[in-house]
Amino acid sequence: MEFNLTIDKRTEAAVNSKLCVNCGNCSNICPTGAIEEYRKTVCCMFPDCGGNKYTEKRAFGEALKLSVEAGCKQGCPLGISPQAVAGLVESGDLKEAYNLIDEKNPMPWVCASICSQSCQDNCRLKYISEEPLNMRALEGYILSRTDTKPYKYIRRFDERIAVIGGGAAGLTAAFELAKAGYAVTIFEKDSRLGGALNWGILEFRLNKTMLKSEIERILSDSIEVRYDCEIGSRYMLEDIWNEGFSACLIAAGASSGVKVSLPGSDAEMVYDGVNLMRQINGGEKEGIELGDTITVIGGGELAAVISRALRRLGKEVICASMDRADSLQICEDDLKAFAEEGVDFRPMIGPKQIIKEGSRVKAVEFIKVEYFPDESGRLRPHGVKGSEFNVFCDTVVFAIGQKCSVEKIGNMETYPNGKIKVDDRYRTNKPMVFACGEACFENRSVAEAMASGRAAASEIMGMLNGMQIRAQENIIKNAPHSSVIYAENIQRIVPQFEKAIKEDDLDHIEPGFAEDILTVLRAAGIKEDMPVFTYKESFQDQKRKVAIIGGGISGITAAIELAEAGYAPSIFEKYSSLGGHYKWLSSEKRIDKELLDRELRKVADSGIEVICDIAAGFSPNIDKLFSMGYQAVLFAIGESCGVKPQMENAECRGVFEVVSLMGKLMNHEKIEGVRMLVTGSDELTFDIARLLREVCEQVTVLAPMSKGKLKASVASVAAALDEGVNLVTGVELTAIDQTDGKISGVKCRVIERDIIIDIPCDTLVLGDSAKPDTEAVKAANPGLDIDSNGYIQVDERLITSVYGVFAIGDFDMSSVEAGHAGAAAVESFLKSCDFPANGKFRNTSEVLSGASVQYDIFEGKSFVQPGFEAGRKLLSREQAAVEASRCLSCGYRKAASERCMGCGVCVRVCPVNAITLKAVKEEA
């Protein structure tokens, strides 16, 4: 029914496109369809933009067309918006991110574990980067840090609905129907719900405890389940109608295996893959006896799962597939796992017969296959004459597919492959009998099965209440050309993945950090229960105020010690938060960043004044600080500035100093290289080497001293070697070679032998090159003596050339020791005021001699360690934020003024407050 409605509109919706995360909530709820989706064009038309493994360069017109086809949300069968989830994760709003997922997905942990991520097919990152957004990892991160909400159903209707099958499709349909207010009963032929989620997926990929928890949450004491009840066996479809059910949904899964009719396939110990998995993974008794050498025939996901399961039982496994090497159905992760776990995978071979010895399997005869096009141009396999060979084994498993056995249920019309025929509303040829999932479709993923169950449930509800529910058409429009995203303008960020955990590592899943930051912080004075420093009014006079320039560990240590002595220190930090090099120049491999942030907040909470984003020493300078009432100034500036040595070719491409490169890596920018060298011996050197090892096959640290004399801790060096970083000791860099402006190698002196060696490389990182960032300080304070290396000159009592100013110089001591020394110097001065300006230059250079340096080469361990995968390590907070930041945010919503009636309902559902109501100007 159509009608016209006149509204006296006083306001209308306005969407801030910069805040919008394109969740679609506003479009879904708008009664007039006034909220439209716009998509920015992602263009890769320039020479350096495309040509990766996903795509080729495209002209602007083609990119314009592609941008309005399907987006990432349309790629998700469940309709979840990856852009919205990524935006909320990046902003730290995990609760809203969880709500977006939970609203559309009743089994989020299942998808976070095994989703095939079909949304990646539409991810625009593929046009400009190597990897699409890792939505599955982001979902796992969100779920691990939010509390699950229980489902509560309210009965609203008298109708009862029967759901045959308790797999992903059946559970989702039951959930949607119960949520709408119907009474639902699930008929399950097995003794537990879940279907293939239970028996078809290995434990390390899908935690069965979490699966059970999600199923129980769906049931919620409201959905009835009848176990061990197979419809078509002792309980018929007619019995369902006799019980008074109003509708029936067939959601039976493909739970039967398929065998190939080959000569000898009747031998003992020849099985189909489904029954085998039901026994070895599902815990069911199928009467299967396994030998020691097993041949798995098949090239899909079922074959991969079976092969890996059998290897975990200690069997020798050969997986044979007819697929070509360049078009395998087995995913890259499984192929990599085959190599690590010991599965012998052989593509492009087909079975001819099973050779028997008596009644048992002796071998399988295979023939090599090649592919040639048929009349239609489609490639078909053909056996290569004379290429036959035997693979000896005692067990054969056919893993070539699954089928759905629905012929017994109710004589529905089916296709030749046994699938039930349904129309576009999921209706079968039987009145009020519907079908979904694998019973009628070839679902490629669990998300597709769940989406099928939801859609079928919607159609059932429409039939019962007499309304035909149609999804609102989503028309995508091109955003203005001014918002085009060009590939060359995008910061290339390293994709974040969940790292595999091997079974051998289960006793120590958390490898720990190279440095115990908590011990450092406790030594600096940050206590578990930090006291609150309150200063009496008399303490606020000029004799009590101390300015500490630098918010690193030494500055914090000095501030806490002075506060405990009754002084009023103020910490000036030029960056946005405290922490110094631990915060800005240390990776999560080295220290626990979350712990660091949590502990550092105690400093300001204790009452110590912390002033961030102020470059004190420059502005305000020393004179200004004294005029502000500070009686003493302590410089605790760390080595936060990198400098390249005065060496020929040091400025060529591929040569970095360690500080600036660490900044790039901390921002997760991509650094490309095959052979990388890092010079140096301190913590920063080995930290950056470990980060580079994640993106480069060969990383070598060149240290100028023996292993036992390295500045880095033993734990840092050991961690680097364990992760595949090589170490060469007793060598120093003497020259850099280049070709066409790009580094090609280096020359190093072997100190012990006093000889020169050539080492090829394409990337060189100059470590031990950090210095204090004091150029601006020197310009603003002409009377302050600062040497050519950036160090403020002091004597043994930390006195500088300016009265009342002290500095932590380049003494060989830890940050905590330096902080205590600085505090002691300031306190002594304030008590006696008898510290005349001094400051003197110190020569700290040390000549390396061959007698004291040993030349050794230590090879790092293999980056890929063999062994069985036992699970995946979830992303950390920083990793999740980085991965979320990779999203191009190419979609946004906009309200069409001529259709918006100003009701404001869209404002209430926006999770990021991107929608406001603006007044409509009255026409004159």
N, C-alpha and C positions, 0 to 999 in steps of 0.2 A: 504494500500500500504506500503510495506516495502522497505527500501533502506539502504545502508551502507554509512557512512560519516566519512571521515578521517579529524581529527582536530590536528593542531599543538598546543598542550596544553602547556601553559607556567605557569599557576597557577591552583590550585584546592581548593575546599572548605574544611575547617577544622572547626568542630563544637566543641565548649567547652562544654562538658557534664555537668560541674558544673554550668554553666550559663544557659544552655538550660532549658526552661520551657515546652517543648513538645507541643507547640501550633500547629505544623503541617504546618505552613505557607510555610516553605521551601520545604517540601515534595509535597505540592499541586502545587507549581509553577515550580518545577524542570522539565525541558523538557526531561530529560533522566531517570527520576526515580532513581536518584543516592542517594537521601537522604532516609535512612532507619530508622525505629523505633526500639529501643531496650528497653527492660523492665527488671528492676531489680527484682530478686526473693525475695519475702517477706516470710520469713520462721518462722514458729511457732511450731517447733518440740520439744522444750524444755518443761519441766513440767509446768512452770509458764506462758507459752506464750498464750495458747488458753483456750478453754472451756467457752467462754462468750456466750451471747445470740445469737450471729451471727454465730459462727463457732466452730469447734472442732480442736484439734491439728492435723496437717498434717505432713506426712513424707516429707523429702526434695524433693524427686522425684516428688511427687504430687504437691508440691508448685512450682517446676520448670515448670511443665506443665501448671499450672493455670496462671502463670505470663505472658504467651504469648497467652492466649486465648483472652478475651475481657477486655479492660481497661475502665477507666472512660469516656474517650472521645467516645468510641464505645457505651457506655451505654446511652449517650445522643442522643436522636433521631435527634436533630438538628446539632450534630457534634461539639458542643462547648467543649473545653478542660478544665475541672475543674482544672487540675494541672496548666495549663497556667494562668488561672484567679487567682488562689490562689497565684502563684508565683509573679504575678504583683501587687496584693494587698499587699503582704508582703513587697515588695520593695517600695511601695507607688506610683507606676505608674498607677493611676486610669484611666488616659486617654487611655492608651493602653489596659487596661483591658476592658474598655467600647467598644473600637473599635473591640476587639475580639468577644464580645457578639453581638454587633450591626450588624456586618458583616453577621451573620448567623441567627439572630432572629429579625424580624421586630416589634415584640411586647415584648420587654424585661421586661417591668413592669408587664405584665400579668404573665409571667413565674416566675418573682421574687416574685409574690404574691401567685400563686396557683400551681406551678410546682410540680409534684409528685416525682421529683428527682430520676428518674430511674438510673441515673449515680451512685447512692449509691449502687446499686446492685453489681457493679464491683469495688467499692472502696476497695483498699487493706488495708485500716485502719481497716476494719471489721475483718481481720485476727488477729490483735494484740490489738485492742481497742474495746470499747463498742459502739462507734458511728462513722459512716462514716462522711466525710466532708460535712458540711452544705452549699452546693453550693447556694441554694435559698437565704439564708441570706446574703451571700457574694454579690450576684447579687443586692439585695436590697440596700446594703451599697454603692456599686459602683454607681448605678443609682441615689441615693440621693445626691451624691457629684460630679456629672458630668452633663454637659449641653447636652441636646438631640440635635442631628443633624437632620435638616429637610431633607426629601428625595426629590430629583429632578430627573425627568424622561425626557429622550430625545427620541423622536419618530424616529426610524430607519427603521421600516418595514411598509409595507402597510397593512398587515394582521390585522384583528380585531378578538378578541377572546372573547367569552361569558363565564362568570363564574356564574353558578347557585348556589346561596347560599353565604351569607356574614358572615359566622362564621369564626373560626380560620383557618380552611383548605382553605376556599375560599379566605379570605383576604391574606393569605400567598402566594397562587398561583397567585393572581392578582398582588401582589407586585413583585414577581419574573418575571412575564411576562412584566410588565410595566418597570421594571429596565432594562430588555433586549432590550426594544425598541418597544414593540407591543402596539397597542391600546386595552384597556381592558374595558369591561362593566360588572358590577356585577348586576345580577337580584336577588333582595331580596324580599321575600314574606311579611316580616314585615315592620314596619315603621322606623326601625333603624337597623344598622349593629351590628354584634357581636354574634348573635345567642344565644347559651346557656350561653355564657359569660355574657350576660345581665340578662337573667331571671333565670339561673340555679345556680348562685353563689351569696351568700349573700354579702351585701355591706362591712361588716367588713373584709371580706377576699379579695375582689377585689374592689378597689375604682373605681366607675363608671366614675368619672371625668377623672381619669388617663386612663381608657379604651377608653373613647371618644377621648382623646387627641392622643392616639396611633393610633386609627382608622383614625383620620383626618390626621395624619402624613403619613400614608400609602396612603391615597387617593391623597393628595398633589395637588389638583385641576387638576389632570391629568386623574385619573380613574373615569369613568362615573358610576353612581349608579342609578338604577331604583327601587325605593321603592314600596312596596305594589304590587309587580308584581310576582305572583306565576305562574311559568311555569307548564303547564298542566291544568290550569284553564281557564282564559280568554286569555292567551297568550301561544301558543304552541311552540314546538321545531321547527316545520316547519317555524314559523314566524322568528325564529333566522336565519335560512338559507336564508330566503327571504330578510333579511336585509343586507346580504352580509358578515356575519361572517364566518371566515375560520375554526374555531374549537370551540368546546363547552366542557366545563369542568363542570361536575355535582359534586358540593361540598355541597349538601344539608345535614343538620345535622339530628340527631335523635330527632326530635322536636314533636313527638307524644307520648302520654302516653300509658300504657298497663294496662288493668284490668283483674282480674281473674274471670272466670265465676263460681260464687258460688251461692247457694240458697240465695236469698235475695239481690243479688248485684244490682238489679234494683230499690232498694229503693232510696228515695230522700236523698240528702246529702251524696252520695257515689261518689267519684271523682277519677280521675287518677292524679298522682303526677305532671305531666308536666303542665297540664292546671292550676292546683292549683298554681304552682310556677310562671307561666306566670302572674297570677293575683296579688298575694300577694308580689312578688318580682320584677316582670317585669313591673308592672303598667298597664297591659292590662286588658280589660274587658271580663271575661269569664263567667259571670253570676253565680259565685260560692258564696254560702251562707254558712258560717261556724257557728257551734255551739260552746259550751264552752268546751266540753270534746271530744277529737279527738283521734282516733286510727289510727296509721300509720302502714301499713303492708309492710314490706320490710326490707332488711338487708344490703343494699349497700350505696353508697355515696348519691344517691338521697334521700333515706329515712332519712339519717342523716341531710341533708340540710333542708328538709321539717320539720323535728321534731324541729330543732333549730329555724327555721323561725316562726313556730307556737307558740313556747314558747315566742318569742319576741312580739307576739300579745296578750299575756296574757292567752293563752289557756292551758288547762290541757292536756298533751300529753302522750300517751302510744305508744311506738315503739315496734312492735312485729316482730321477725325474726325467721326463721327456722334454721338459721346457728348454728353450735355448738359453744360453748364458746371459744374453742381453735382454731377455724378457721373462725373468723368473717371477713366479708368483710369491716365492718366499722373500720376505722383506730383508733389507740390509742388516738389521739388527740380528735376525736369526742366522744369517749367513756368517756374520762375525762370531756369533755364539758357537756355531758349528766348529769353527777353527779353534776356539778357545776351549771348548768342552770335549773335543775329540770325535765329532761325528764326521764320518767319511761321506762327503756329498759328491754325487756324480751326476751332472746334468747331461741331457741329450742322449740318453739311452732308454730303450723300452724293453719290457719283459716279453720273452717269446714263450717260455714254458717253465714250470717248476719241476725240477728233476727229483725223483723220489728214490729212496733206498728202503725197500720194503714199503711200509705205509707212511714213512716219515720223510720230512724234507731233507734233501741233501745239498741242493744248490738251486740257483735261479739262472736260467740262460737269458742273457740280454743281447740286444743288437743295437749298434750305434745308429742314430737317426740324423737325417738332414732335412731341412725344410725347403720346399719348392712351392711356388704359387700354383693354385688350381685355375680353372677357367674363369672364376670370378676375381682372381688376383689375390685370394686369401692364401697365406702360407699354410701348407699341410706337411705333417711329418712323413718321412719315407725311410724305411730301413735300408741301411747300407749293406749290400750283398757281400757276404764273406767277412763281416765284422763281428760275428757272434763270439761271445765269450761267457764263461761261467763265473758266478760269484757264489762261493761255498758258504753255506749258513745252515742253521738248524731251525730257524723260525722265520716266517714271512708275514708281514703285516701290510694289508692294502689300506692306504690312506689317500684314496683318490676322490673322496667326497662323502656326503651324507644325504640322506633322504628322509622325508617326512611321511610317516605311515598314518594317513588319515582316512584310508578307504573303509575302515571298519566303523567310523564314527556315525555316519548317517547317509551314506550313498549320495554325497554331494557330487556335482559335476566337477570333474578334474581335468587337468592337462595330462599329456602322455608321461610327463616326468613325475606325476603324482601330486602336483600342487593343485590346490582348490581354485576354481575359477571364481573371481569376484568382480563386481562392477566398480565404478569409481567411488562408490560409497561403502565399500567393503562388504557388500551383501552377496550371499551365495544364492543358489537357485532355490533354496529352502526358505520359507517365510520366517523372518525374525532370527535367522541364523547368519552370523557374520564370521569373517575370518580375517586374521592379520598375522604378521610375522612370517616365519619360515613356512607356515602352513600354506601360504599363497604367494610369497615373494622370495626373491633371492637376496636376503639381507646380507650386506657386506660387513656390517659392524653391529655392535650391541646398541649403539645410538640409533641406527636405522630401525632395529627391531622395536626399541622403546617408542620411537616416533610413530611407527605403524600401530602399536597398541593404543597410543593416545588418540590418533586419528580415528581408529575404529570405535573407541569409546565415545568420541564426540558424535559420530554418526548414529550410534545406538541411542544416545540421549536425544538426538534430533528426531529419530523415529518414534520414540516413546512419548515425547511431548508435542509431536505434530509439527515441529519446526525443522526446516532444513538449514543447518548451520554451514555457512560458507566463510572461509577465511577472507579477511579484508585484503584486497589487492594492494601490494606495495609497489608503487611506481617510484623508481629512482631517477633523480634528475642530475644533470651535470652542474657542478659548482662553477662559479665564474672562473674564467681563465686566469685571473689574478691569483687564484689559490692553487695553481698547478704545483705539484710536488716533483721537482727535478731530482734525479738520482744523484747528480754531482753535489747537491746541497745537503744531502743527508749524511749525518755522522754515522760512520760504520762502527757498529757496536758488536762485540763478540757474543754470539748466541749462548744462552745458558741451558745446560742439560742436567737431568738427574743422573748422577754417576752410579754405575753399577756397583753393587756390593757382592763380593765373592764369599762363598761358604767358608773359606779359610779365614775370612776376616770377621766372622760373626762374633768372635770373642772380643774384638776391639773394633766395632763398627765406627766409632768416633776415633779417628786417627790422632786427635789432639792437635794442638797448635805448637809451632816451633818455639814459641816463647810464652811463658806463663805471665800474662799481663797482670793478673790479680796480685801476684807476689810483688811486682814492680809498684803497683798502685798502693799496696799496703805499706811498702817501704817509703813511698812518697808521703805518707801520712793520711791517706784516704782510708778511714776505718769503716768496718762493717756498720757500726752505729756511729755515724759522724756527729760530733757535738755541734751545737749552734753557738757561734761566737757572737757575743753581745758586747758592745763597747760602751763603757760609761762616757758620760758627756765630756769628762776631762781627757778621755783618750782621743777625742776627735780634734785636739789641737794639732798644730803643725808638727810638733815633735813626734807625733804618733803615726802620721800618714806616710806610707811607702808605696811608690809606684813600681810595679814589676812588669817589665816589658817582655812579653813572651809567655804563651799559655801552654807550653810543653811540660814535660814531667819535671824538669829542673825548676821552672817558674812556679808550678803548683806546689812542689816540695818546699820552696822558699816561702811561699805565701802562707801555707799551713803552719810552718814552724814559727813564723813571725806572728801569726794570729794567736797561736797558743801562748806566745810570750806577751800578749797584750797589745800588740801593735795593730794598726788598721791597714792591711795591704789591699791594693787594688791591682788586679791582673788585667793588663791590656793585651788583647790578642787581635792580630790583624785579620785572621780568618773568622769564619762564622761560629766556631766552637773551639773549646779547649782540646788538648790532646797532642799538639805538635806533630812530630813525624810519625808517632804511633797512629794518629788519626788520619793524616793526609798522605803519608808515604809508607804505609804498611798494609799488606794485603790480609785477607781473611785466612790465608794459609799460615800467616805468621802469628796473628793474635785474634782473639775473640772480640770482634768489633761491637757486638751487642752488649757484651759485658763491659767493654770500655766506655761506651756511651752511658750505660746505666750508672757506673761508678763516678764518672766525671760530673754528672748532674749533682752529686752530693756536694761538690765544692761550692757552687753558687747557693745551694740550699743551706749550707752551713753559715751563711752570713758574710762570707768573703765576697767583696765586690768584684764582679767579672764583667769586663767591658769588651765586647767582641766587635769585629769589623772596624777597628780603629788602629791605624798604623802609628802608635805612639813612638816617640823618638824622632819621627819625621813631622807628624802633625797630630798632636802637639809635640814640639821639640822639647829639649831638656829645660830651657829657660821657661817655657810655658808651663811645664809640669811643676817647676818650683813655684811659679806665680799662682798656681792652683792650690797651693798649700802642702804639697808633698815635700817632706824634709830629706828624703833619700830616694834615689832611683837605682834600680837593679836591672841591668840588661841580661835577660835569660833567653837570648835569641838562638834558636837551633840552626842547624845546617840545612836550610830549606831552599837553597838556590844552587843550581848545577852550573858547571863551567867546563868547557872543553879545553884540553891542553893546547899549548902553542905548538902544534904539530902539523906538518904538511898533509893535506887531504882530510883534515879533521872535519871540514865543512861539507864534504861530498855526501851524496845521498846514501842512506843506509847507516850513517854514523849518528848515534844518539849519546847524550850524556844522561846519566842514570836518573836524575831527578825529574827532568821533563818527560822522559819515557815512562817513568813510574806514574806520573800524572795521567798520561794517556791510557795506560793499562788500568789505572784505578777508575777511569771513566769508561773502561771496557771498549776502548777503540781498537779496531783490528790492526795488528802489526803482522805483515807478511814477510816470510823468510824461510829458507830451507836449512841454512847453516848459520847459526847465531853464536857469536862470541861475547862474553861478558867479562870485563876486566875488573878486578877488585877482590876484596876479602872480607868485607863487613856484612852485617845483617841485610842491608839493602841490596847488596850484590846477589846474595843467594835467594832473597825473596823475589827479586825481579826475574832471576833465572828460572825459578819454579813457575812463575806466571807465564813466561815465554815458552816453557816446555809444554804447556797446554795447547799451544797453537803451532809448535815447530817440532819436527822430528829430532833435530840435533841441536842441542844447546850445550855449550862448553864454557865453564868458568876458568879464566886464566888468573891465577893468584901469584903475587910476587914473593910469597914466603912458603915455608913448609906447612903441611896440613895441621900440625900441632900448634902452629903459631897464628892461625887465621883469627881475624877479629870476630868473625861470626861464631855463634855458639855451636857446640857439638851437635845439638838437636837440629839446628837449621841446616848444617852441612849434611847430616845423615838423611834428613827429609828430602833434600835436593837430590842426593844420590839415589834414594829409593824411588824417586819419581822420574828417573832417567836422565838427570843432568850429569854431564861429565865434568871432571875437575882435573886441571893440570896445575901443579904447584911448581914454584921455583922459576917462573918465567915473568918477564916484564915487557910491555909493549914498547917497541922502538920506532916503528914506521907503519903507515897505512898505505896500501896499494889501491889504485882505482882504475877503472876502465870506463871511458865515456861518462865521467862524472859520478859513477856508481862504485861503491866499495867492492873490491874483488878479493881482498885478503889482507893479512897483516904480517909484519915481521916481528918476531919476539926474540929476546935474548934469554938463553938458558943460563941463569946466574951461576949455577954450580960449575958449569963447563965453559962458560964465557964463549958460547957459540950462538949464531943467529939461525933461526928456523923460520920457514914460511908456513903459514896456516891459511888455507882458503876460507872465505866466508862471504855472505851477502848482507849480513847485519852485524854491527859492532856497537856494543853498549859500554860506555866508559864509566866504570864504577869508581868508587873512592874519589869522586869528583865534586862532592857537595861542599858548599861553603855557606856561611851566614849571609843573609840578604840584607846588607847594611849600606848599600850605595846611597839610598835616600837619607838614611840616618847621617851618613858622613856629610852630605850636602847641607843638611839642616843644622848641623852642629860642628862648625869649623874647628872648634877647640878640642874636639874628641879625636884622639889618635886611633886610626884604624889602618891596619896593614893591607898589603896588596891582595891578601887572601880573604879579606872581609872580616877579620877578627878584630874586635876592640882590644887595644893593648892594655894589659894590666900587669901588676907585679904579683908576687906570691900571695899578697893579701887581697887580691882582686880589685885594687885601687886603680882607677883610670886617670886620665889627664885632666878630668874635670872634677872639682870639689863636690863631694856628696854623691857622686855617680860611681857605681860599681858594675862589674860585668863578669859573667862566667866565660872565661876565655877558652883557649884550645888545650886545656890541661887534659892529661890522660886519666880521666875518671868517668864514672857512670853519671847519668843524668841525675839520679837521686843524690849521689855524693856532691855533685856540682850545686844542686839546690840547697843542700845543707850548708855548704861552704859559703854560698851567696848570702844566705840568711844570717849566718854567723858574722860575716863581714859587716852587713848592714846594722845588725844589732849592736856590735861593738862600737861602730861609728856613732849611732844615735845615743849611746850611753856616754861616750867620751868626747865626741866631736873633734877628735884629735887624729884625723886621717887626712893629711895634706894630699893634694892632687899629685899623682905620680905617673904611672903608666910607662911601660918600657917594652921595646920590641924583644921577642924571644925567638931563637932559632930552634925549630923543632924538627927540622928535616933530618932524616937518618939514611945513611948510605947502606944499601944492601950489599953484602959480601957473599961470595960463593961458599965460604967456609960455614956460614950460618944458615944456608938455604938449601933444601933438598928438592931435587927435580923428580916429580912422580906424576903418573897418569892414572886417574881413578875413573873407571867407566861406570856410568849410571846403570841401574837395572832397566830391564825391558819395560817400556811404557805400558804394554798390554800383558798382563799376567794371566796365564791359563788358569782354568778352574771353573766351577759351576757358579752361575749367577744365583744369588740368594735374595735379591731385591734391588730396590733403587733408593738412593739417598735423596730426600726431598730438598728442594731449593732452600737456601738460607734467605733471610730477609733481604740482604743486599742483592743476592742473585735474582730473587723474584722482582725486585724493583728495577734491576737492570733489564731483565727480559721484558717486563711490561713497558719499559721506556722505548723499546725497539718498535713498538706499534706506531704506524704512520698516522693514526687517527684521521683516516681519510674520509670518514663519514660524519655527517651531522644532520640535525633536524632544523626545520624552519617552518614557522606558522604562516599559512596563506591568509592574509588579512581579509580577503573577500568571503572566506568561509568560516573564520573564527567568530564565535558568538560571545566570547569573553566570559565563559562560565568559570574558568580558573581551575578546572579539575586536573589539567595537565601539570599545574604548578605543584600540586600535592604529591604527585607520583614521581617527580624528577629526583633521582638520588643524589645529584650534584648541585642542585639549586641553580640550574642554568636557565630556568624559565621564570619570567616575571610578567606581571600584568601592567601594561602601560595605558594611560588615558587616551581615549580617541578624541581627536579634535572635532568639535562640532562645526558643521558646514555653515557658512554665513547665509 
